[in-house]
Amino acid sequence: MKAEKIGAEIQRITHCQVLWDKYSRDFYSVDASSYLVKPLVVVFPRNENEIIKILRFASKKNIPVTPRGAGTGLVGSALGSGIILDLKNFDKIRIHPNYVQADSGVLKGILDKKLEEGDKFFGPDPSVGPYCTIGGMIATNASGSHSLKYGSVIDNLIGVRIITSSGKAINLPSKSQFGNKILKMINRSIQEKFPHVSKNSCGYRLDKITKKTDLQKIIAGSEGTLGIIISAKIKILPLPKKKILFILSYRNLKCAVIDSAKIVKLAPSALELIDKNIIEHIKFDFPAKTGCLLFVEFDSDIEKSRANLGKIITDAKIIKTLTKKDEVKKWWGIRNSALGFSLRSITPNQSLPTLIEDATVSVEKLVLLVDIIKKISKKYKLYIVTYGHAGNGNLHIRPIIRYKNKKLMKKIAIEFFSKVIEIGGSITGEHGDGLARSEFVKLQYGSDVYSVFKKIKQEFDPKNILNPDKIITTKSSMTENLKI
């Protein structure tokens, strides 16, 4: 069907806003990733009933449907060639003592402000936190700098309401027959094949589901492939009364990650890393030969932690000790701007593709991951920008590559992912699979786990209309539809 016919039919059955003009389609053809996929129509449903009607229509006509939050994802998860469902109208927030019920279109920045009024907060804090939506965070199993202590979305998700492709509303966890069927597909031998890492957004997180009350966790990281997220019940916590942030200067990445494995044993609330490519764009008089910074924060047992940190670190200088709220916020702003600073390191004919940028290993194996990065840099004669969540063993790795060199991108990705899997890691810790990595999900888990993923997808979405070719795919999409 043509865009005009699809748009007119959706308007007829729902009366909600539907756009299919060139400007709107172009606007929704991109997100924060390196990809471009033009949709047929963009729809702004106002309630569950409208979503149900749209999904039944799409299922009947075999039209792909891709849900979208704020479009801040880095792997193209929110891009699709059919119907885009913009969920911005789903924006209700209901705060309770220990949890909040938030609709999928709620911006985290707005939620944070409302929670702060009651001295509460939601743990996961991506660097684009103020601008991403709760639905998008669930869809990618988002994390952030403080996930070391407070976990990823999957660790804070109490319940979720979704609508499947057949137009059925489901609450998870559930004691329903549907829930029992999903639970029966998951067994210990399958779960043992998942990487032993603190953060993982690759595939469906079956390893986190051990009982019926865990069933909601299958939606965390599912990227809109199992159902349209309507709302979620998420855990909230009291705001820490005090914080102390240390900025540590190191000669190189290797020294910093060796110390990271020691520092993490002190139970910091955050342990972050940025390399020299980013440091050179920060306006501060760093010590000579600073090749890497660690951001180490504690929000409990502060004096004890301060003393213990001094005993543990080697080959490092503490260049900042911050306790004032404004100063702590300022330096976290610097860390959260790492990607922006990275972009200043490239020329107009270069790019920082989001291809191998989200690997996670156990923190003890970070030194092996740094060695892999170094070898790839040397082999392919590339500068590689590195930053991220050292405490979780999750580094964002951005090779600087000349535009249009797709063969090189693919070659590096295959080599890098294979080595990460070899040392027990995950190819994506928090950003998800999307267009960038879905073709490598089977490589990560093997045929047995992947076959269960396919059965779960079939159960939720038998016609494969929900964000097709994300997570489960036979296509190679990594270097297709790039904005170059």
N, C-alpha and C positions, 0 to 999 in steps of 0.2 A: 504493500500500500504506500501511496505517496504521503508526504508529510501533511499536506493540506487535508487529506481525507482522514488521516489518523487524528489530527488536531480537532477537526470539526466533530468527529464522532465522540471523542473524549469530552468535549464541551457539551455535547448533547446529553450524554449520560450522567455528567457530574455537575455542570455549571461552574466549575472552578476555572481559574486562569490557566490558559494554555497558549504557549508561544511557539511559533515556527518560522518567524521572520529571520532573515539572514543574520542580523546583528545578534539576536538571542542565541541562535544555533552556534555562531562563532564564539560567543562568550562562554558557552557551556561546553565547547569542544576542548577546552584546556583547564588544567588545574595547576597545582604547585609542582607537578611532575615534569618530566622531559617529553611528555607525549601530547598528541593532538588527535582526537577522534570526534567527528562531527555527529551529533545526534539528529534524529528526525524531528522530535518535538520536546519541549520542556514543559512540565506540568507542576502546578503548585497546589496540591491537595490541601483541603482545610480540615478534614476529619477522616476517621477510619473508614467510614462508609464509602467515601470517594476513592480511597486507595483500593478497597475491595473491588469496586466496579472497574477501576482501571486495570487491575491485575487480571480479572476475569476476561476483560476485553483483550488484553495483551496475550493471555494464554490461548484464547480462541483463535487469534490471528497470528500466533507465533512471533510476537514482536518482543525483542529484548527490553528489559526494564532495569535501569540502574539507579539506585537511591543516591542522593547527594546531600552532604551537609554544607560545610563552608568551602570545600575544595582545597583544603590545605595539605592533603595527602601527597606523598612524594613518589608513589609508584603507579599512578594512573588508575587507582581503584574506583574513582568516581566518574570515570569516562566510559561512555557507551554509545553504540551506533543506533539505538532505538529510542525508547522513551526515557528521559531523565526525570526522576521524581525529586524535586527540590522540596525538602521537608521543613523549610523555615517557618511555616505556620504552626508547627508543633512545638510550642514554646512555653508550655506551662511548667511551673516549679512548685513542688509541695514539700516543705521542709519539716522533718520530724526530728526527735531528739538524737537518734543515732544513724539516721539514713535520710536520703532525699529521694523523692520520686520526681524524675525529670524527663520531659519529653525529648525526643531525638533531636529536634532542631534548636534546643537551648544552647546558646553560646557559653562556653566555659567561663569566659570573662565575666559574664553577668551572674552566673551561678556563684563564682568565687566571691563577688561583692556581697551577694545576699547571705552567703554562708559566713563571711567575715563579720557581718553585723551581729551574729550570734556566737562569735569566737570559735567557729568551726571551719573545716576545710576538707576538700576532696583530694586524696593523695596523689594520683597521677598528674604530672604537670609538664606536658610537652612544651618545647621552646616557643611554639606558636599558640600556647594555651589560651590567651584571651580571645583568639579568633576561631578556634575549632569548635565543633559541636559535640554534644554528648553522644549522639548517634554515630558520628564519624569516629570518635574515640573508641567506642565499643567495637565498631566494624573493623578497626585495625589493631585492636588490643593495645592502645596507646600507653606510653609509659612516661618517661621524662627523668629529670635530674634527681628527683627524690624517690624514685621507685626502688632505690636500694633499700630504703627503710619501709616505704609505704606501699610497695607493690605496683604492678601494672593494673589495667582496668579489670582483667580477669580475676584478680585477687580481691577486688572491691565490688564486684557485681553480685548483688543479692538476688535479683530477679529481672526478667525482661519480658516485654510483650511484643510479639511480632505478628505480621500477617504473611502467610505463605503464598506461593504463586497461584494456588487454587482459590485464594480469597478467604482463607480460614484464619481467624484470629486465635493465637496460641499464647498462653502464659507459661513461662518456664522459670523455675522448675515446676514440674507437673506430675501428678500421679496417674495421668491419663494413659490410655492404651498406646497412644503415640509416643509418649515419653518412655514407656516400658520397651517399646520396639527399638528405640535409639539406644537405650541402655544395654540391650542384649547384643548389640553390634560391637560393643567395646569390651575387651578382655585384657587381662594382665600381660599376655605375650605381646599384644599390640602396643600397649603403653610403655613397655620396656624398650621399645625401639625409638622412643623420643629422646632427643639430646638432653643431657643433664646440665641445664643452664638455668639461670635465674630469670631470663626473659626470652620469649619465643613467640613470634607472630607468623610462623610458617604453618600453612595447612589448618586443619581443624584440631583444636587442642583437646584431643581425647584423653591425654595423660592427666588432665585436671579433673576428670569425671570418674568418681569412684562410687557414687551413690545417687539416688534420685534427686536429692537436694542440690546436686552440682550441675544439673542438666542445662541451666542457663548459660554455663560457661562455654558451651558449644558455639554460641553466637559471638563471643568475644574473638575477634580476628577473622570472622567469616566473610567480611567484605561485601555484605549485601547479597551473598550467593544462596543463603538459606531462607531468608525472609526479610521483610521491610521492618526495621526497628521502629516501634511507635513510642515506647517509653521504657524507662529502666528504674529499678530501685537500686541505689548505690550507697555504699558505706561512707559515712563522714566521721571525722575525728576532731577532738579539741585542738585548737591552734597551740603550738608550742609556746611557752611563756618566754623562753630565751633561745638565742642562737649564737654560735660563734663560727665564723668562716675564716679559714686559713688559705692563703694563696702561696703555693710552694713553687719555687723555680728549680728546674732540672736542666742538665746539659742535653739530654736527648730522651726520646720516647722509651727506650729500653730501661733506662734507670727509673723512670717514672712508673712504668708498669710493674717492675720488680717490687718497688715500694708499695704499690697499690694492693698487692696480695697480702702485705703485712697490715697496712692501714685498715683494710676492710674488716679485720678481726677486732678492731676497736668499736665496731658498730656505729659508723658515722651515718648521718641522715642523707648525705650525698658525697660522692667522690667522682669528680669530673676532670676531664683532660682536654687540653687544646695544644696543638703543635706550633712550630715556629712560623709556618705559613700564615697562621691566624694572628699570632703574637705581633708580627711586624706591622699590623694595621691598627694596633691598640695604642692609644696615646698615653704612654706611661714609661718612665725611665727604668726599664728592667735591668738586672745585672748583666754584665757582659757574658756572652756565650749562652744565654738562655735559649734552650731549644724546645722546651716544653713546660707547661704549667699544670699543676694539679689544684683543683678547688676542693677543699675538704671542709665539710660542715658537720657540726654536732648540734643537736637540739635537746640533749639530756646529758646529765653527768658532765657538765661542761668543764669544770676545773680539773677533774680527773682525766678527762679526754685530752685536755691541753697538755698535761704533764706526760701522758703516755705517748702522745704523738711525737713529742720532742725526743723521746727515747728510741722510737722506732725508725724514723727517717734517716736515710743515709744519702750522701751525695746531693743534698737539697738545701735550699735556703728558704726560710719562711720570710717572704717579702711583704706580706700583709696579714694582720690579725684584726678582724673586723667584728664588732659586736653591735654597733648602732644600726638600727633597722634600715635607714636610708642608704648607708654605705654598703650593707649586705645586699640590698636590692640592686644597687648600682652595679656591683661586680657580678651579680647573677645576670643582670642585663647584658653585660659584656660576654659572659659565657653563652647566653641564649642567642647572641648575635653571631655565633661562630660561622654559620652558613653564609650570612651576609658578608662577613669579613673574607670568607673563602673566595667569594665571587670577585673580590678585588684583586685576586692573585692571577686572574686569567685575562688573556687578550681577546679582542673581538672574534678571532677565528678559532677560539678554543671553547671547550665546554667542560662542565663538571657533572657528567651524567649520573643519575641515581640508579646505578646498576649493581655495584658491589658494596653499597654504602652502609650496610646495617648488620654486619656479622656479629654474632655473640658466641663467646666461649666461656668456660669457667674462668674466674679471675686468676686462678693459678696458671692458666694456659695463655694468658694475655701476652706473655713474652714470646710464645710460639706464633701467635697471630701477628705480632709486630715483625717477627722474622719473615713471615710469609709476605707481608706488605713490602718489606725491604727488598726481598728477592724479586718480586714482580716489578718494583720500581727500577731495579738495576737491569733486569732482563729486557724490559720494553722501553728503557730510557725515558721514564715518566716521572714528573713531580707528582706526589700524592699528598693531598691534604687530609689530615687525620684529627678527629676530635671525638668527644662522646663520653659515654658513661663507664668510666674505668672500673668503678666498684661493681658493676654488673657484668664486666667483661664484654661490653657492647660498644664497639667503636664504629663511628661513621667515617668511611674511607672513600675519598673522592679523587680518583685519578684525573689529572688534567689531560684531556684528549683533544686532538684536532677534530673539527667538525667533519662529518660524513665518513669517518673511519669505522664503519659498523663491524667489519670483520675483526678488527682489533678489539673492539668492545666485547664481542661475543667470545673471542679467544681468551681474553683476560678473565671474563666471568666464569667460564667453564673451569679454567685452571684454579681460580681463587675459590669458588664454591666447593670444588672437589677436595681441596686442601683443608678448608674449614670443617667440612663434614668428617674428614679423616681424623681430625683432632677432637672430634666429639662436639662440634659446635652447631649452631643454627645459622642459616643463610640470611635470616632476618629476625632481629630481636624485638622491633617495635613498629616498623613501618608497613609490614605486610608484604604480600606477594604481587598483587596487581598485574599490570602488563609487564613489569620489569622482571618478575621472578617466578611466575606461575609455572612456566615450563620446566622449572628445576625442583618443584615440590616432590616429584617422584624420586629424583636423585637424592633428595634429603632423607626420605623415609623408606624407600624400597617398595616393591610391588605389593606386599601384604598389607601394609598400612594404607597405601594409596588406594587399594581396592575397597577398603572400608570407607575411606573418604568418598569414593564414588557412590557407594550404597547410601551413605548419609545424604549426599546431594540429591540422589534419586528420590529419597523418601520425602525430603522437604520440597523439592522442585522437580517433579517428574518430567516436565516439558522443557527444562533447562532454559527458562526465560529470565531468571534472576541473575543479572550481572554475569552472563556466560563468559567462559574462557578466563575467569579469574579463579585461582586455586586449582580447579579441575580443568585441564585443557589438553588438546592434542596439537595445538598450534605453537609456533615459535614467535612470540610477540615482543621479545626483549628489544630488538632493534627495528621493529616495525612501528610506523606512526610516530617516529621521533620528530620533535619540532626543529629539524635541521635540514 
